[in-house]
Amino acid sequence: MAWTWQTAAFFIFIACCLIAMTVWEKKKPGGSPRKGILGLDTTRGDRLFLSLLSAAYIHLGWLGLIGPMLWVATIISFFFAIFVFRYV
């Protein structure tokens, strides 16, 4: 794996997500499970995991079908993450 600034930005983003979730949990403890549109009980951490995993698949699908213009896939992933945190 080539260690480029993009790779570093990816790992920094993941670390920032984990830190933000920790701060959120400290400020508003509980994060009790809620039932979303799929009928699954999910917590904040579950929704973060689903968002990150979905973003990986969106980017891989974009690379395979469209090409290397990944900023569009990033925007799609961002809006999908908002959808996941809001409705799933």
Secondary structure, DSSP 4 states (H G I P E B T S, - for coil): ----HHHHHHHHHHHHHHHHHHHHHHHS-----EE-TTS-EE-HHHHHHHHHHHHHHHHHHHHHHT-S-HHHHHHHHHHHHHHHHHH-
